[in-house]
Amino acid sequence: MLNTNVPSNLILKQKLLRVNFSQSKYPSYQETIKALFKHQSVKAKLTELQLNTHNTQEELAHFTRALDLQQVLARIPTLHVAGTKGKGSTCSFISRILQSIGLKTGLSTSPHLVSVRERIQINNEPINEQDFTSLYWRIREQIEKSKTDRYKMLPSFFRFVTMMSFQHFWESSVDAMVIEVGIGGRFDATNIVSPDVCTITSLGMDHLNKLGGSLEQIAWHKAGIMKPGVHCFTVPQKHEAAKVLKKVSKQVGAKLSVPRPIDQMVKIWESSTRIQSVRQMYQNGKSLALSLQGEHQKINATAALHTVVEFLSRRYGVIDDLFGIAPDNRPSQIPCMKTIGKQNTYTQNWISAQQQEQHRQQLVNRNKEKFQLHKLLYKLPISTLMPQIIKGLETTKWDGRCQLIKESNPKNSTNINWFLDGAHTTSSINYAIKWFTGIINDQPLEQKQNSTNILIFNCIGDREIENLLEPLSKLNIFKNVIFSPNLIKKAWHLDKDLQQLISQIWKQLDGKGEISVTDSLQKTLLLVDQLTSKKENVNIFVTGSLHLVGGIMKLRRLKKI
């Protein structure tokens, strides 16, 4: 595997670490989760000043040295993604495309919806409870041993889970790590990796108390993941953000690109008559159908697709069965495609750059029209890569974002359509509304007339409540509006005033619908059952917070993990 490039002494230490700890007994998974979530209180004590220093990287560097992970991290192929919205979806697209090609991927994302194990995935499957438990206590014991006067406390929740991800990906011998930034980027716990390529998705106003109150400040934080000589892709940004990204890329020495939108490329693929495989694939009007719903997913898919192509070009040069056309910046030696996705073959079947150039020239001479089309499409492969791209883009899953789940209750003949989107910024709320209304407007007239629409909403943190509620209040389609906390059960420390405040703002915006304020998700779902009893068709739009969506999915068992 790729990890054979890691010094043998590090491999031996890692193996001994696993053997020694595997012989010990750990607390239960439930006790492990309780122990991990106690780290949250440490995170809560971080001040804005601490966030905007090198404290995070220094602490992570100290503890990764204790785990012998520092040199390993420099060698594991890595794709790093930051952004305000769409970064999780983009990471999922990237991971799924790489997996479709045959690579074993490690995916680290946040936050989770139902289980913290979702944050650590191999080939888009969460780590199991046994491995999670073992991993936590092994790392914790090593960290306890490495404490110094400067680092007396355990790392915060996110930092600890980040180290768990790195350790698990190394032990699992992944071919690539896809890492989503937590907050910001420049001082984020994930920003100790050495990426092959990085991506910055759509930027907007979020986490203002941590990243600053302007788009320029937020862009500066996000641009912190750029590295010298590393290609960074971004999507169309507002002028203020784009200006900062360009400035930082020049300062750092990173190449910054805004790739061509995927829907434009698909249009060319569909209309092309010059490439037989494309014509066959798209005959009878077939078009690329992204598995993730919502117009904005075209933007995320575009970023993911170009990120993957750059990663494969940089890491492997030209992959014989995959690209067909060689990029200009290929390395001196290039592995054949047959080595991809197979263990212990990365040092075998190598061909020289001279041989590859000869092969490339043969392809160019064979079909000059095809080569010109490749140039037109930013050197993206068309014919031989199409099946892998399509499989990845059409099979990606990312729960809780523009997700429709149908639920039937035979006892009371109720059919509920759960429209789930954890949108928590103004732009993402608008995307979610467009997706939601687009679907219900396409319902048959009789179904629309007999349907009941319900809104369940909450927002947390420093979000501007009025900006989130305003586009929702203009819909005038909700019979019932429920403002609910994210907590599953009622808690004595719950800030009851927040939901009341949201309710008052809704009224001030002249929002329609019968308003209800609950003190727990359990109460919210009991109310839903009462409101939907004996209703034939119900559309429930849940938005404003990913934690709200995750809590409902867990209680309603809409997601299994």
C-alpha distance (Angstrom), angle and dihedral (degrees) to the residues before:
residue distance angle dihedral
M1 . . .
L2 3.78 . .
N3 3.78 89.0 .
T4 3.80 90.7 70.5
N5 3.82 84.7 85.2
V6 3.80 88.9 67.7
P7 3.82 115.1 99.5
S8 3.80 111.7 -90.8
N9 3.80 93.1 -125.1
L10 3.81 89.7 60.3
I11 3.79 91.3 49.2
L12 3.80 89.7 51.3
K13 3.81 92.0 49.7
Q14 3.79 91.2 50.0
K15 3.81 91.8 49.8
L16 3.79 92.4 48.2
L17 3.80 89.6 48.6
R18 3.80 91.1 55.0
V19 3.81 94.3 44.4
N20 3.80 95.3 48.1
F21 3.78 94.4 48.3
S22 3.78 95.6 41.1
Q23 3.80 89.0 66.9
S24 3.79 93.7 58.0
K25 3.80 128.0 81.2
Y26 3.77 122.3 -119.4
P27 3.79 134.1 -158.1
S28 3.79 116.3 -96.4
Y29 3.78 123.0 -76.6
Q30 3.82 90.4 -106.5
E31 3.81 90.9 53.0
T32 3.79 89.4 47.3
I33 3.79 91.4 54.5
K34 3.81 90.4 50.3
A35 3.80 90.4 50.8
L36 3.80 92.4 48.7
F37 3.79 94.5 49.1
K38 3.79 90.0 54.1
H39 3.80 84.4 71.0
Q40 3.82 86.8 68.6
S41 3.78 91.1 77.2
V42 3.78 89.3 58.1
K43 3.79 90.6 52.4
A44 3.79 90.8 49.9
K45 3.80 90.0 59.5
L46 3.79 93.2 59.9
T47 3.78 110.7 112.5
E48 3.76 126.9 -146.6
L49 3.79 88.1 -107.4
Q50 3.79 91.2 57.0
L51 3.79 91.3 48.5
N52 3.79 91.4 54.9
T53 3.82 96.9 52.3
H54 3.76 133.4 71.4
N55 3.81 89.4 -97.5
T56 3.79 92.9 111.6
Q57 3.79 96.7 49.7
E58 3.80 92.8 43.1
E59 3.79 92.1 50.9
L60 3.80 92.8 45.6
A61 3.81 90.8 47.2
H62 3.80 90.2 52.3
F63 3.78 94.4 50.3
T64 3.80 95.6 40.7
R65 3.81 87.3 55.2
A66 3.79 87.9 52.9
L67 3.81 88.5 54.1
D68 3.83 93.3 42.9
L69 3.78 88.4 -120.9
Q70 3.80 101.4 121.6
Q71 3.80 97.5 85.7
V72 3.78 90.9 37.9
L73 3.82 91.9 56.2
A74 3.78 90.1 55.6
R75 3.80 89.7 57.9
I76 3.80 105.1 41.5
P77 3.83 108.5 94.2
T78 3.80 105.8 -112.1
L79 3.79 139.1 -168.3
H80 3.82 113.2 -165.0
V81 3.82 122.5 -160.2
A82 3.82 129.5 -170.2
G83 3.79 132.7 168.5
T84 3.79 144.5 116.8
K85 3.77 97.7 -102.4
G86 3.78 134.1 8.9
K87 3.79 96.9 26.9
G88 3.80 93.7 114.2
S89 3.80 92.7 48.6
T90 3.80 90.2 46.4
C91 3.81 91.3 51.3
S92 3.79 90.3 50.0
F93 3.82 91.4 49.9
I94 3.81 90.4 49.2
S95 3.78 94.0 48.4
R96 3.79 93.4 47.0
I97 3.81 94.2 48.6
L98 3.81 91.6 49.4
Q99 3.78 89.6 47.5
S100 3.81 90.6 50.2
I101 3.79 89.0 53.8
G102 3.79 89.8 54.0
L103 3.79 104.9 -96.9
K104 3.78 123.7 132.6
T105 3.79 106.7 -125.4
G106 3.77 135.8 -161.3
L107 3.81 113.2 -152.8
S108 3.81 122.7 -163.8
T109 3.81 116.7 -174.7
S110 3.80 140.8 154.0
P111 2.93 150.1 -110.0
H112 3.78 106.5 25.5
L113 3.79 124.7 -139.6
V114 3.79 106.6 -151.4
S115 3.81 108.6 -6.1
V116 3.79 132.7 24.6
R117 3.81 86.3 -132.8
E118 3.82 87.8 75.6
R119 3.80 87.5 74.7
I120 3.83 91.6 68.4
Q121 3.80 115.3 50.4
I122 3.79 137.1 166.9
N123 3.80 113.7 -158.2
N124 3.81 88.6 -10.8
E125 3.82 92.9 -56.6
P126 3.84 119.3 115.6
I127 3.79 119.5 -116.1
N128 3.81 110.7 -95.6
E129 3.81 123.5 -110.8
Q130 3.80 95.1 -107.0
D131 3.80 94.6 51.8
F132 3.80 91.4 42.9
T133 3.80 91.5 53.1
S134 3.79 93.4 46.9
L135 3.78 92.2 45.9
Y136 3.79 94.3 51.1
W137 3.79 96.5 51.1
R138 3.82 95.1 41.4
I139 3.78 91.6 53.0
R140 3.78 93.0 42.1
E141 3.81 92.1 53.6
Q142 3.79 91.8 50.4
I143 3.80 91.1 48.3
E144 3.81 91.9 48.4
K145 3.80 88.2 55.6
S146 3.80 92.3 50.0
K147 3.81 97.7 51.7
T148 3.79 115.6 130.8
D149 3.79 135.2 -179.0
R150 3.80 87.7 -89.7
Y151 3.80 96.5 44.2
K152 3.79 104.2 40.5
M153 3.79 99.0 139.5
L154 3.76 129.8 68.1
P155 3.81 114.2 -103.2
S156 3.79 116.4 -92.0
F157 3.80 120.7 -93.8
F158 3.81 96.7 -92.5
R159 3.79 94.6 42.4
F160 3.78 91.5 49.8
V161 3.81 93.4 48.9
T162 3.81 88.9 47.5
M163 3.80 90.2 57.1
M164 3.79 89.9 46.0
S165 3.80 88.4 55.0
F166 3.79 93.8 50.7
Q167 3.81 92.2 46.8
H168 3.80 93.4 47.7
F169 3.80 93.5 47.6
W170 3.79 90.4 50.9
E171 3.79 93.4 48.0
S172 3.81 89.7 47.0
S173 3.84 91.9 52.5
V174 3.78 94.5 -130.0
D175 3.79 119.8 -169.8
A176 3.80 91.9 -140.9
M177 3.80 139.9 8.7
V178 3.80 119.1 -141.4
I179 3.80 106.2 -161.0
E180 3.80 125.5 -169.7
V181 3.79 117.0 -156.8
G182 3.80 115.6 -119.8
I183 3.81 104.3 -147.8
G184 3.78 124.7 -9.8
G185 3.77 108.6 -27.1
R186 3.78 111.9 -124.9
F187 3.80 94.8 74.4
D188 3.79 98.0 20.1
A189 3.79 120.3 130.2
T190 3.81 90.5 -118.3
N191 3.80 93.3 58.1
I192 3.79 94.8 91.5
V193 3.81 92.3 81.4
S194 3.81 124.6 102.8
P195 3.80 102.0 -132.3
D196 3.79 127.1 -156.6
V197 3.79 88.6 -151.9
C198 3.79 135.0 -1.7
T199 3.78 134.1 -156.3
I200 3.80 133.8 -158.0
T201 3.79 114.3 -159.8
S202 3.81 127.8 -161.8
L203 3.80 114.2 -36.6
G204 3.77 126.2 -144.5
M205 3.79 143.9 144.5
D206 3.80 111.0 -58.5
H207 3.83 138.0 127.9
L208 3.79 87.7 22.2
N209 3.80 94.2 168.2
K210 3.81 89.9 58.6
L211 3.80 105.1 31.7
G212 3.80 102.2 31.8
G213 3.77 136.9 -96.2
S214 3.80 99.6 -87.5
L215 3.79 135.0 68.7
E216 3.81 89.2 -124.6
Q217 3.81 91.8 58.2
I218 3.80 91.8 46.9
A219 3.82 91.2 49.1
W220 3.82 89.7 51.0
H221 3.79 90.5 55.7
K222 3.81 93.1 46.6
A223 3.81 92.1 47.1
G224 3.79 88.1 59.2
I225 3.81 90.5 88.5
M226 3.83 90.8 66.7
K227 3.80 113.7 110.5
P228 3.82 132.3 -165.1
G229 3.78 111.8 -85.8
V230 3.80 93.0 3.6
H231 3.80 119.5 122.8
C232 3.80 113.3 -123.3
F233 3.79 121.4 -162.9
T234 3.76 123.6 -160.3
V235 3.78 137.3 172.8
P236 3.82 128.0 -120.6
Q237 3.81 105.4 -61.9
K238 3.78 136.1 -172.6
H239 3.79 112.7 -87.7
E240 3.81 94.8 -106.1
A241 3.80 92.2 53.7
A242 3.81 95.7 40.9
K243 3.80 90.9 52.8
V244 3.81 91.9 55.1
L245 3.81 93.5 45.7
K246 3.81 91.2 52.1
K247 3.80 91.9 47.7
V248 3.80 94.2 49.9
S249 3.81 92.9 45.3
K250 3.82 89.8 56.4
Q251 3.80 92.2 46.3
V252 3.79 92.4 49.6
G253 3.79 97.3 38.7
A254 3.80 95.5 -119.3
K255 3.78 124.1 142.8
L256 3.82 111.3 -121.1
S257 3.81 121.5 -159.0
V258 3.79 136.8 176.3
P259 3.83 103.7 -154.5
R260 3.76 127.3 -144.1
P261 3.85 112.5 -87.9
I262 3.77 113.9 -97.1
D263 3.80 94.0 -129.0
Q264 3.80 89.2 60.8
M265 3.79 90.7 51.2
V266 3.78 91.9 47.8
K267 3.80 89.5 51.0
I268 3.80 89.3 55.5
W269 3.79 91.2 46.5
E270 3.78 91.1 51.1
S271 3.80 95.1 47.2
S272 3.79 96.5 41.4
T273 3.78 117.7 111.9
R274 3.78 94.9 173.6
I275 3.79 99.9 77.8
Q276 3.77 113.6 59.4
S277 3.81 96.7 -157.8
V278 3.79 91.5 53.2
R279 3.79 92.7 48.0
Q280 3.79 90.7 50.6
M281 3.78 92.9 46.8
Y282 3.76 94.4 50.7
Q283 3.77 100.1 37.3
N284 3.79 116.8 127.9
G285 3.79 90.7 35.0
K286 3.82 96.8 -68.8
S287 3.79 112.7 164.7
L288 3.77 135.2 -175.4
A289 3.81 108.3 -81.6
L290 3.80 112.2 -161.0
S291 3.79 111.4 -144.4
L292 3.81 91.6 -141.3
Q293 3.79 112.8 75.1
G294 3.78 126.1 -134.1
E295 3.79 133.4 71.4
H296 3.81 90.9 -105.3
Q297 3.80 91.3 63.4
K298 3.82 88.3 76.1
I299 3.80 86.6 65.2
N300 3.80 92.4 49.0
A301 3.81 92.5 45.0
T302 3.81 90.0 51.5
A303 3.80 91.7 53.5
A304 3.80 91.6 45.6
L305 3.79 94.9 48.7
H306 3.80 95.3 51.2
T307 3.79 91.2 43.0
V308 3.80 90.9 55.1
V309 3.81 93.8 47.8
E310 3.81 91.5 49.4
F311 3.80 90.9 47.4
L312 3.80 93.2 51.4
S313 3.80 91.6 44.9
R314 3.80 92.8 49.9
R315 3.78 97.2 41.5
Y316 3.80 100.9 37.8
G317 3.79 105.5 15.3
V318 3.79 104.7 -145.2
I319 3.77 116.8 -0.6
D320 3.76 105.4 -147.6
D321 3.77 101.2 -140.2
L322 3.79 95.2 31.7
F323 3.79 112.3 49.3
G324 3.77 109.4 21.8
I325 3.81 90.3 -166.7
A326 3.80 122.4 69.9
P327 3.81 121.7 -129.7
D328 3.78 117.2 -131.8
N329 3.81 95.3 -117.1
R330 3.79 98.0 57.9
P331 3.83 118.1 146.1
S332 3.79 124.2 -113.3
Q333 3.78 92.2 -96.4
I334 3.77 127.6 32.4
P335 3.83 130.3 -165.3
C336 3.77 119.9 -129.0
M337 3.79 117.5 -114.6
K338 3.79 91.3 -111.1
T339 3.80 89.3 71.2
I340 3.78 93.0 59.4
G341 3.78 115.7 104.3
K342 3.79 94.9 7.5
Q343 3.76 122.3 110.5
N344 3.81 122.6 -116.2
T345 3.80 95.0 5.7
Y346 3.78 102.5 99.7
T347 3.81 92.6 98.4
Q348 3.80 92.9 46.5
N349 3.79 134.7 75.5
W350 3.79 94.1 27.5
I351 3.79 120.7 164.8
S352 3.78 126.3 -160.8
A353 3.78 124.2 -107.7
Q354 3.81 88.4 -116.5
Q355 3.80 91.1 57.2
Q356 3.78 90.2 46.2
E357 3.81 91.2 50.7
Q358 3.79 89.6 52.9
H359 3.78 89.7 50.3
R360 3.81 91.0 48.1
Q361 3.80 91.9 50.5
Q362 3.79 90.7 51.0
L363 3.79 89.8 54.5
V364 3.78 92.0 47.9
N365 3.78 92.7 49.8
R366 3.78 91.0 45.9
N367 3.76 94.0 57.6
K368 3.80 117.7 7.6
E369 3.79 91.2 172.8
K370 3.77 90.3 59.1
F371 3.80 90.9 50.8
Q372 3.80 91.7 51.7
L373 3.79 89.7 51.4
H374 3.80 89.6 51.4
K375 3.80 89.8 54.4
L376 3.79 89.8 49.6
L377 3.79 91.5 54.2
Y378 3.79 96.6 53.3
K379 3.82 90.5 -94.8
L380 3.78 91.1 -63.2
P381 3.80 112.7 156.4
I382 3.78 114.2 -112.4
S383 3.77 116.2 178.3
T384 3.80 110.2 30.3
L385 3.81 95.1 30.4
M386 3.77 95.5 49.6
P387 3.82 98.2 88.8
Q388 3.81 93.0 50.7
I389 3.79 93.3 45.3
I390 3.77 93.0 47.7
K391 3.79 93.6 46.3
G392 3.79 91.2 51.1
L393 3.78 96.7 44.9
E394 3.79 94.7 42.9
T395 3.82 96.5 47.1
T396 3.81 102.0 42.4
K397 3.80 114.8 124.5
W398 3.79 125.7 -160.3
D399 3.78 113.6 166.5
G400 3.78 124.5 -145.6
R401 3.79 95.8 26.2
C402 3.80 116.2 100.5
Q403 3.79 87.6 -29.3
L404 3.79 123.0 159.3
I405 3.81 117.2 -160.0
K406 3.79 121.0 -178.9
E407 3.80 117.6 -146.6
S408 3.80 125.3 -174.0
N409 3.78 126.6 -165.3
P410 3.81 109.9 -162.8
K411 3.82 91.1 -171.9
N412 3.79 94.4 68.5
S413 3.82 100.1 15.1
T414 3.79 91.5 -116.7
N415 3.80 121.5 152.9
I416 3.79 113.5 -163.8
N417 3.79 124.5 -167.5
W418 3.80 107.7 -158.7
F419 3.81 110.1 -154.9
L420 3.79 103.9 -165.4
D421 3.78 125.1 -172.2
G422 3.79 125.3 147.2
A423 3.81 93.0 -153.4
H424 3.80 110.2 161.3
T425 3.80 104.3 166.5
T426 3.80 128.9 70.3
S427 3.78 94.7 -110.9
S428 3.80 94.5 45.3
I429 3.82 90.8 48.8
N430 3.80 89.0 54.9
Y431 3.81 91.0 49.9
A432 3.81 90.0 49.7
I433 3.81 92.2 48.9
K434 3.79 91.2 50.6
W435 3.81 90.1 51.3
F436 3.83 93.9 45.8
T437 3.81 96.9 46.2
G438 3.79 91.6 42.7
I439 3.79 91.3 60.1
I440 3.80 98.8 42.9
N441 3.81 91.5 45.4
D442 3.79 88.8 55.8
Q443 3.79 92.1 54.6
P444 3.83 116.0 109.7
L445 3.80 112.9 -86.6
E446 3.80 94.0 -114.2
Q447 3.81 91.4 50.6
K448 3.81 92.0 49.1
Q449 3.79 91.7 50.4
N450 3.81 91.5 51.1
S451 3.81 96.0 43.2
T452 3.80 128.3 104.4
N453 3.81 117.0 -148.1
I454 3.81 119.8 -151.5
L455 3.81 129.4 -177.3
I456 3.82 122.1 -152.7
F457 3.80 111.9 -172.1
N458 3.78 142.4 171.8
C459 3.78 136.5 152.8
I460 3.78 131.0 -167.2
G461 3.78 139.9 -172.0
D462 3.77 121.5 27.7
R463 3.80 96.9 -30.3
E464 3.79 119.1 140.9
I465 3.79 101.0 -114.6
E466 3.79 96.7 -163.6
N467 3.82 93.0 53.7
L468 3.80 90.4 52.8
L469 3.80 95.7 45.0
E470 3.79 98.8 43.9
P471 3.83 98.5 75.5
L472 3.81 90.0 43.4
S473 3.81 92.4 51.2
K474 3.80 91.0 54.7
L475 3.81 93.0 60.9
N476 3.83 94.4 75.7
I477 3.80 91.8 -166.7
F478 3.81 103.4 106.9
K479 3.78 119.2 103.0
N480 3.81 90.7 -173.2
V481 3.80 131.0 26.5
I482 3.81 119.2 -165.6
F483 3.80 122.8 -167.9
S484 3.78 107.0 -160.8
P485 3.80 136.8 173.7
N486 3.79 119.5 -124.6
L487 3.80 94.3 -120.3
I488 3.77 114.9 107.6
K489 3.80 94.0 -146.4
K490 3.79 130.6 30.5
A491 3.81 110.8 -91.8
W492 3.79 128.5 -161.7
H493 3.81 91.7 -132.1
L494 3.81 94.2 52.5
D495 3.79 113.7 131.2
K496 3.80 96.7 -127.2
D497 3.78 91.7 -179.2
L498 3.81 93.2 70.0
Q499 3.80 96.6 68.3
Q500 3.80 90.0 43.0
L501 3.80 89.1 51.9
I502 3.81 91.2 50.5
S503 3.80 88.7 49.7
Q504 3.81 91.9 52.1
I505 3.81 92.1 49.5
W506 3.81 89.9 50.8
K507 3.80 89.7 54.4
Q508 3.80 91.8 47.4
L509 3.80 88.6 53.6
D510 3.81 87.8 53.3
G511 3.79 91.1 -116.6
K512 3.79 113.7 178.6
G513 3.79 129.2 -135.2
E514 3.78 137.8 69.3
I515 3.81 106.4 -66.7
S516 3.81 124.7 -138.7
V517 3.81 127.8 179.2
T518 3.82 118.0 -159.8
D519 3.80 133.0 -172.2
S520 3.82 99.0 -143.2
L521 3.78 142.0 16.7
Q522 3.78 89.5 -112.3
K523 3.80 89.2 60.1
T524 3.80 90.1 44.7
L525 3.80 93.1 56.1
L526 3.80 92.5 44.6
L527 3.79 87.2 54.7
V528 3.81 90.1 48.5
D529 3.80 89.7 54.7
Q530 3.79 90.6 51.6
L531 3.80 94.0 47.2
T532 3.80 94.9 46.6
S533 3.79 99.6 42.0
K534 3.80 110.3 131.3
K535 3.81 91.4 -2.7
E536 3.78 110.0 136.2
N537 3.82 98.9 -150.0
V538 3.80 126.7 18.4
N539 3.81 128.8 178.4
I540 3.81 113.1 -161.4
F541 3.80 117.2 -171.0
V542 3.83 112.1 -161.0
T543 3.80 115.0 -172.4
G544 3.80 147.3 132.8
S545 3.80 98.5 75.1
L546 3.80 136.4 39.0
H547 3.79 88.7 -146.9
L548 3.81 89.2 57.0
V549 3.81 90.7 50.8
G550 3.79 92.0 45.8
G551 3.79 93.4 49.4
I552 3.80 92.6 51.6
M553 3.80 91.5 46.3
K554 3.79 89.9 52.1
L555 3.80 97.2 46.5
R556 3.78 93.7 41.2
R557 3.81 91.0 42.9
L558 3.77 91.5 -127.4
K559 3.81 90.2 143.6
K560 3.78 127.5 45.0
I561 3.79 121.8 -154.0
